[in-house]
């Protein structure tokens, strides 16, 4: 059984305990620190979008369609669907000569609640470019257009657009992708189940561009630069990924995945982090991410305090009164190699 990583207090008693696992791995493959079962296969979901963007950047589509670093950051995003995100997605569709119907993610309302209300007040409903994964899908579409691949059904497991990022992941994790369990993600593309240790290894290697050569190195370096200079495009208002990277990128790059997953890249130390909360609680995953970064000593105390709304959030009732809190458990003392 995985250890308790996060406690949720109500008053002066613990109400919920969130178990999970975390792996911290060096680019060499050495496990630097770990808690829980880091060999158990988990679905990283959107937490590996930095890696999925590599074939898009390598394809030449950026120059061919006059795209820039904002588009690269959006391709790595799980964005809020705010006007700045939806507007750039619409711009991107027009640049590559595609329509909303070419996007094979579903139509959704924006993640950002105030933007949802604004949209509905205008009598508008869900659209595909509002989907938080629309940037990733635009990356797939652009790559297909640039390389002459069919765009229809680009989301399917056997399509070349998916096989390209499978190959990237295979090389970064030393894993045979064809043997991994898989299913379809919420946005309709495949998601592969890997051990947390392998996911952390991939992030560590992504965080060490000097390991690569030629166009792969150039692509990795450009993704680093794009998300560092455009953290708002990666998530948006009131989101941890944006708030943390606005303060700490490029020293720390982070990416959320659905159902309690986070990854982080710490380039200076050539470390990758991957964590999963067993029951998929996203708030607990944010607390756990803060705990691992603080335990590793890579996040200044002052910055952790500024991000307390994510790392040590209060629990409020319907009147807005604080009635509890979430915080790391004492088990973090056991984080070790």
N, C-alpha and C positions, 0 to 999 in steps of 0.2 A: 504494500500500500504506500502510495506517495505521501510525503510529509505535508503537514499543514503549512502553507506559505502565507496565508492572509487570514486575519480574524475580523469579523464584523461585530462590533459591540452595539448593544442597545441598553442605554443606561449604564449600570455597572456590571453587566454580565455579557459574556460572549453569546451571541445569537446564532451566528453561522461561522463555519470553518471551511476554508477553501484549500483543498489539496492540489498539488501539482508538481511539476518537475522543471528544472532549469539546467541547461548545459552551457558552459563557457569553454570555448575551444580555441586553441592557437591555430594559426594558418598552417603550421607544420602538421597538424592533425593531433597533437598532444592535447588531452583534456586538461584544462587549467583548473577548473572547478566544476562541481556538479552537485545537484540535490535531486533525489528521487530517481525514478527509472528513466534514464535518458536513452535507453535502447528501445523503448516502446515506440511503435510507429504512430505518428500523429499527422494530421493534415495541416500543413502550414498556412493554407488558404492564401490570403493576400499578403502575408508577411514576407513573401519572396518576390514581390513585384520588381524590386531592383534587379533581380537576376533575370526575370522574364523580359525585361526591357532591353537586354543586351543584344539579341538578334535584330531588333528594330533599329538600334543605333548603328549596328554594324552594316545594315542593309544599304545605306546610302540614301535612304528616303528623306532624311532631314534636309540635306542640301537640295535634293531633287524637287521637293515640294516647299522649299523656303520656310522650313520650320525652324524653331530655335529651342533654347534651353527650357522655356516655359512648357513647351509641348513634351519634352523629355520628362520633366517633373510630373506632368499630368499622366504620362504613360505609366508612371510608378505609383500612382495615387490610389487612395480610397477616399475620394473627395466628397465634400459636403453637398455638392450640387448648387452652391451659391452662384449668383450671376457671373462672378469672375471665372468659375469653373465651367459652367454650362456655356458661357459665351466663348471661351477658348475652344471647347469641344465643337461647337458649331462652326467656328472659324476653321478648325482643323478639317472637319468634314468637307467644307467648301474647297479648301486647298487641294485635297486629294480627289476631288470630283465624285464624292459619295453623298448619299442621303441617309437620313435616319434609318431607313429600312435596311441599309447595308450593315448596320450595327446589330450584332446577334446577341447582345445582352438584352434583358427585358426592360420594358418601360417601368420606371419607378418615380415616385416623388423624391425630392431631394432629402438627404439625411438630415440636413440642418432644419430644425423645426420652424424657426421664424421664416425661412425661405419657403418651406411648405405652405405656411399660412398665407404668405404673400401671393404665391402662385395660385392657390385655390381662391383667394379673394378676387383674382382677375378672371376667374372662370376657367382656368387652365388645369389640366390634369397631368398624370405621369407621362414622361417622355424618355426615350432611350438615352439621350445625351445627359439626362439628370442622374442616371445610374452611377453609383460611386465607382464602378469599374469601367466607365466608358472610355477613359484615357488609355487603359490597357488594351481595350478592344480596338481603339483607333490605331494603336501601335501595330497590332496584328494586321489590320486592314492596310495600313501604309506599307508594311513590309511586303504583303502579298502584291499590291499594286506595283511596287518598285521592282520586284523580282519576277513578275509575270505569272504568279500563282493564281489559281481560282480563288475568288473572294467568298463565293458561296460555301457555307458550311465550314468556314475557317475555325469554328469553335470546336469541331469534333476531334476526338482523340487521335485518329489516324491522319488528320490533315497535316501537311508539311509545316504550317505555321505553328502548330503545337509541338511537333517533333523537334523543331529548332530549339525551343527552350528546354525541352527534355534533354537534348544533347548537352546544353550548357550546364544543366543541373547534374547530369551524369558526370561530367568532367570535374565539377567542383566538389562533389560528394563522394567520388570513387564508388558509386552505386550503379548497379545494373537497373536502369529505369524500367525496362520491360518486365522485370520481375516484381515490381512494387505494386501493392494494392492501390486502387485508384477509384475515383468517382467523379461526378460532375459538381462543380462549385455552384454557388448561388447565382453567379453571373453567366453560367452555362458553359464555361471552358473546363477542361479536366483539372483535377487536383490530385496530387500524388501523396501517399502516406509514407513518411520517412521517419527514422529515429531522430529525436531532438539533437542528439550528438552530431548527426550528419548535417542537419540544417544549420547548426551553429558553425560547423566546419565550412560550409559553403559561404556563410556570411563573413567569416574570418578571411577567407581567400578573396572574396569580393572587396574586402577592405584593404587588401594588399595588392594594388595594381602592378607593382614591380614584379609580381609572379608571372605576369602575362607578357606577351609580345605582340607587336604589330597592331592590327585592327582591334583585336580583343582588348589589349591594354588601353588603346585610345578610347574605346567604347566605355570601359569601366571608369576611366578617369573622367569622361564627359558626364556620365551619370552622377558620379560624386559631385562634380561641379554644379550640375543642374539642380539637384535636390538641395544642395547647400545654399544656392542663391535664390531658390524659389520654394522655400518650405511651405508657403501658404497654398501652393498648388497641390501639394502632396496630401493635404487633409483640409484645413480651413479653420474657421473660427471655432473657438472652444474645443479644440482637439489637441491631444497630447503630442502627436507626431509633429505638428506644426509648432506648438509652443516650445517643445524641447529643442527642436533643430534651429528655431530662430535664435535661441540662446547659446547652443553648444555645437552646432555643425560648423566645420567638418570634423570636430573632435569626436562627436558621437552622432551617428545616423540611426534612426529608429523607424520601424514600420510595423503597423498593427496588422493582424490577421483576424478573421472572424472567429468567434467561439473560444475566446480566451488565449489567443496566441500573440506573442510579440517576438520580433527579432531586433537585434541591435548590432551595429558595426562600430568597433573602436579601433580605428586605423593606427593610431600612434603605438598601440600595444599589440597590434596584429591579432586582435581577439574578435570572435563572433559570439553572440549570445542568442539562444533560442529558449523560450519558455512556453509552457502550456498549463493553464488551469484546468483541472480534470473535468469540472462540470460546465466549462465554457463561459464562466462569468467574466465579462469584459472589465468591469470596475476592479475586480480582484486582480486581473492581469496587469492593469496599470499600476496598482500598488506593488505587485511583485516586480515589475520592471524597475520601479524606483528603488526597491530594496536591493536588487542585484547590482545596479549601478553604484549605489552608495557603499555596498559591501565591498565591491571591487576597488573603491576609492577613486573612481574616474569622474565622479560628479561632485563639484564643490558643494559644501553644505549650504551656502547661500543660494545657490541655484535650486537645490532640492527644496528649500523653504519657499522659493518663488513658485515652485510647481506643486505645492502642497495640495492644491485642489484635486490633483490627479493621484499623488503618491500617498496622501493621508487625508482622504476626503471625509467630510462630515456626513452624517446621516440626518436628514431633516424630515419633519412631518409636513402635513399639508398647510400649516400656518407659517412655514419657513423657519420653525424653531429647531435648533440642533438637539437631537435626542440620542445621538450615538456617533460612531466613527468607524472607519476601516483603517487597519494598520498592519504592517508586517508582523508575523508571528515571531516567537523567540527561536524557532527552528533555523532561522537564517544564520545563527552562530555556527551551524554545522556545514555551511557552504565551504567545501574544500576539494582539493584535487584527489 
